[in-house]
Amino acid sequence: MLTFNFYTTAGCHLCENAWQVITEVHAENPQLQQFISLQQIDIATSDSLIEQYAVRIPVVRGSHEQDLAWPFDHQAYINFVNQHLEKLFLA
């Protein structure tokens, strides 16, 4: 199982837009639940996260330390997911 961390914070309208893209892709592809766990992480809970992501959020971080930073659309997120799934199945 892969874990994708979605770095966000309260009041971030870009984060809301990005989360909508992510949830729509997952709703349209329910089989992804078998392979990907999504976690929302509020960067305000950690000084190191604020330092790392404050000017970059929203960001999806997958395995292999790859990030998908906003702006992204449905297809970019699907490509990101597919890259991770390929690595999972080829490993």
Helices and strands as residue ranges (DSSP letters): E 2-8, H 13-28, G 30-34, E 36-42, G 43-45, H 47-53, E 59-61, G 63-65, E 67-69, H 74-90
